[in-house]
Amino acid sequence: MTAVPKAAGPSNLTLRIVVGLALIAVALGAIVFGSIAFWLLCVVLGLFMMAEWSDLQHAPPHTKRLAQYALSVPLAIMMPVVGAGAGFLSLGLLIGAAFFVVIVTRLPGLARGVLYVGLPIMALLLIRHQREGVVLTLWALALVWACDIGAYAAGRAIGGPKLAPAISPNKTWAGLAGGVAAASLFAAAMHLHYGLPLRLTLATPLLAVLAQAGDLYESWLKRQAGVKDSGTLLPGHGGVLDRLDGLVPVAPVAALLILLPKVYWW
């Protein structure tokens, strides 16, 4: 989530809060219902993300649609009714879709967007498919939310040295520390009250750092494209990429931590 400029007025902050709460409510509903509902939400968000990525690459409209169509094939295979065994097929189709886009369009940056969007969606669907999928998916999503809130609060309250002024002038080291602390406290609470595995609890600070890195990477992309926001779909937040940038690197790593064979179970 892109940091709010200090000059933002109360009305803009109120709008951000209202839209943010609405997005969280939709996400929680989809997590609880799972199956087709969660998959459908991921697909819709993924297609919007691909469109915004295409805009950041200055792709013309017909090329943008081509990238969305290419992404839609592996996303369709990820539908829950196909079964968990389609995971490797989905990964292969994602890679194939990226190759297709780069061969047809000669735009490597646009092809990277297929993986940038598709991999975290695949990871989230695999996490939700687990026996404790509701708790695990909530952890993966909400640690990013907690990190965003903690980073914003600490950055505004403490300020101090900038984290990466050439990329995002509003981010501070204090904000990074606040984000990591908030995400860690959230994970500890989930461990105590919902049985979140200890290895995931202990990995949360690293994932919070990854979330901030994802935020910075998207800020760098916007600077390269010469725009302030990736889109205008979400009032007060910008685009879908602006809202989900921190989740992009977190979801695949979280899925690996959950799905890889456990040598030690804490």
C-alpha positions in Angstrom: 0.0 0.0 0.0 1.4 3.3 -1.0 2.1 5.7 1.9 -0.3 8.7 2.2 1.3 12.1 1.6 1.4 14.2 4.7 -0.7 16.9 3.1 -3.7 14.6 2.7 -6.8 16.1 4.3 -9.1 14.5 6.7 -11.7 13.8 4.0 -9.2 11.8 2.0 -8.2 9.9 5.1 -11.8 9.1 5.9 -12.3 7.9 2.4 -9.3 5.7 2.6 -10.5 4.2 5.9 -14.0 3.5 4.5 -12.8 1.9 1.3 -10.1 0.0 3.2 -12.7 -1.5 5.6 -15.0 -2.4 2.7 -12.1 -4.2 1.0 -11.3 -6.1 4.2 -14.9 -7.1 4.6 -15.1 -8.5 1.0 -11.8 -10.3 1.5 -12.9 -11.9 4.8 -16.2 -13.0 3.3 -14.4 -14.6 0.4 -11.9 -16.3 2.7 -14.7 -17.8 4.8 -16.8 -19.0 1.9 -13.7 -20.2 0.1 -14.0 -22.4 -3.0 -15.5 -20.6 -6.0 -16.0 -17.3 -4.1 -12.4 -16.9 -3.1 -11.2 -18.0 -6.6 -13.5 -15.6 -8.3 -12.3 -12.7 -6.2 -8.7 -13.6 -6.9 -9.4 -13.8 -10.7 -11.2 -10.4 -10.8 -8.4 -8.7 -8.8 -5.8 -10.4 -11.0 -7.3 -9.2 -14.2 -7.4 -5.6 -12.8 -3.8 -6.0 -11.7 -2.7 -7.1 -15.1 -4.5 -4.2 -16.7 -2.7 -1.7 -14.4 0.6 -3.5 -14.9 0.1 -3.1 -18.7 -0.6 0.6 -18.2 2.7 1.0 -16.2 4.4 -0.6 -19.2 2.7 1.9 -21.5 1.1 -1.0 -23.5 -1.6 -0.1 -26.0 -5.2 -1.2 -25.3 -5.1 -4.3 -27.7 -1.8 -5.5 -26.1 -3.3 -5.0 -22.6 -6.2 -7.2 -23.5 -3.9 -9.8 -25.0 -2.0 -10.0 -21.7 -5.2 -10.3 -19.8 -6.4 -13.1 -22.0 -3.1 -14.9 -21.7 -3.3 -14.7 -17.9 -6.9 -15.8 -17.8 -6.0 -19.3 -19.0 -3.9 -20.4 -16.0 -6.3 -18.5 -13.7 -9.1 -20.7 -15.1 -7.2 -23.9 -14.4 -6.8 -22.7 -10.8 -10.6 -23.0 -10.2 -11.1 -25.2 -7.1 -13.3 -27.7 -8.9 -10.3 -28.7 -11.0 -8.6 -30.0 -7.9 -5.4 -29.4 -6.0 -3.4 -31.6 -8.4 -3.6 -28.8 -11.0 -1.0 -26.8 -9.1 1.9 -27.9 -11.3 -0.2 -27.5 -14.4 -1.2 -24.0 -13.3 2.5 -23.1 -12.8 3.4 -24.5 -16.2 0.6 -22.5 -17.8 1.7 -19.3 -16.0 5.2 -19.7 -17.4 3.8 -20.6 -20.8 1.5 -17.5 -20.8 4.5 -15.3 -19.9 6.5 -16.8 -22.9 3.5 -16.3 -25.1 3.2 -12.6 -24.2 6.9 -11.9 -24.7 7.0 -13.7 -28.0 3.9 -12.0 -29.4 4.4 -8.5 -28.0 8.2 -8.3 -27.8 7.6 -6.6 -24.4 9.5 -8.5 -21.6 8.2 -6.1 -19.0 4.6 -7.0 -19.9 5.4 -10.7 -19.7 6.9 -10.3 -16.3 3.5 -9.0 -15.2 1.9 -12.4 -15.9 4.1 -14.0 -13.3 3.9 -10.9 -11.0 0.1 -11.3 -10.9 -0.3 -15.0 -11.4 2.1 -16.4 -8.8 0.6 -14.7 -5.7 -2.9 -15.7 -6.8 -1.8 -19.3 -7.3 -0.1 -19.2 -3.8 -3.2 -17.8 -2.1 -5.5 -20.4 -3.7 -3.1 -23.2 -2.6 -3.0 -21.8 1.0 -6.8 -21.6 1.1 -7.1 -25.2 -0.1 -5.3 -26.5 3.1 -7.2 -28.1 5.9 -6.7 -25.0 8.1 -7.1 -22.8 5.0 -9.2 -20.0 6.7 -6.6 -19.4 9.4 -3.6 -19.6 7.1 -5.1 -17.4 4.4 -6.1 -14.8 7.0 -2.6 -14.9 8.4 -1.0 -14.4 4.9 -3.3 -11.5 4.1 -3.7 -9.8 7.4 0.0 -9.7 8.2 0.3 -7.4 5.2 -2.6 -5.3 6.4 -1.1 -5.1 9.9 2.3 -4.2 8.4 0.7 -1.4 6.3 -1.1 0.1 9.3 1.9 -0.2 11.6 4.2 1.4 9.1 1.8 4.3 8.4 1.2 4.9 12.1 4.9 4.8 13.1 6.0 6.8 10.1 3.6 9.6 10.9 4.2 9.5 14.6 8.0 9.1 14.7 9.3 10.2 11.3 13.0 10.2 11.1 15.5 9.0 8.4 14.0 8.0 5.1 14.0 4.4 4.0 14.4 4.9 0.3 13.9 8.6 -0.5 14.7 8.2 -4.2 11.8 5.7 -4.6 9.3 6.6 -2.0 10.1 9.8 -0.1 7.4 9.3 2.6 8.7 5.9 3.9 10.9 5.9 6.9 13.0 3.4 8.9 10.6 4.0 11.8 7.7 3.1 9.6 9.5 -0.2 8.6 10.1 -1.0 12.3 6.5 -0.2 13.1 5.2 -2.4 10.3 7.3 -5.3 11.3 6.3 -4.9 15.0 2.6 -4.7 14.1 2.7 -7.8 11.9 4.6 -9.7 14.5 2.2 -8.9 17.2 -0.7 -9.9 15.0 1.0 -13.3 14.2 1.7 -13.9 17.9 -2.0 -13.3 18.6 -3.0 -15.8 15.9 -0.6 -18.3 17.4 -2.1 -17.9 20.8 -5.8 -17.8 19.9 -6.0 -19.8 16.6 -3.1 -22.2 16.7 -1.0 -20.6 13.9 2.1 -22.8 13.7 5.1 -21.4 15.5 7.3 -21.6 12.4 4.9 -19.3 10.6 4.7 -17.0 13.6 8.5 -16.7 13.7 8.7 -16.1 10.0 6.2 -13.2 10.1 8.8 -10.5 10.7 10.7 -11.5 7.5 7.4 -11.6 5.6 6.6 -8.1 6.9 10.0 -6.9 5.5 9.1 -8.6 2.2 5.7 -6.7 2.2 7.5 -3.4 2.5 9.9 -4.4 -0.3 7.0 -5.2 -2.5 5.6 -1.8 -1.7 8.9 -0.2 -2.7 9.2 -2.2 -5.9 5.7 -1.0 -7.0 6.7 2.6 -6.1 9.8 2.2 -8.3 7.6 0.9 -11.2 5.3 3.9 -10.9 8.3 6.3 -10.9 9.6 4.6 -14.0 6.2 5.0 -15.6 5.9 8.6 -14.4 2.6 8.2 -12.5 1.5 8.7 -8.9 -0.9 5.7 -8.7 -1.2 2.5 -10.7 -4.9 3.2 -11.3 -8.0 5.0 -10.0 -10.3 2.1 -9.3 -10.2 2.3 -5.5 -11.0 5.8 -4.2 -8.4 7.1 -1.7 -6.1 4.1 -2.5 -5.3 4.4 -6.2 -5.3 1.1 -8.1 -5.5 -2.5 -7.2 -1.7 -2.8 -7.5 -1.3 0.0 -5.0 -3.5 -2.0 -2.6 -1.9 -5.4 -3.1 1.8 -4.6 -3.9 2.9 -5.9 -0.5 1.1 -9.2 -0.8 2.8 -10.0 -4.1 6.1 -11.2 -2.6 4.5 -12.4 0.6 2.0 -14.9 -0.8 4.4 -17.2 -2.6 6.9 -17.3 0.3 4.0 -18.0 2.8 2.8 -20.8 0.5 6.3 -22.3 0.5 6.5 -22.2 4.2 3.2 -23.9 4.5 3.4 -26.5 1.8 7.0 -27.6 1.7 7.7 -30.9 3.5 8.1 -30.2 7.2 11.3 -31.6 8.7 10.5 -30.0 12.0 7.0 -29.3 13.1 6.9 -26.6 15.8 
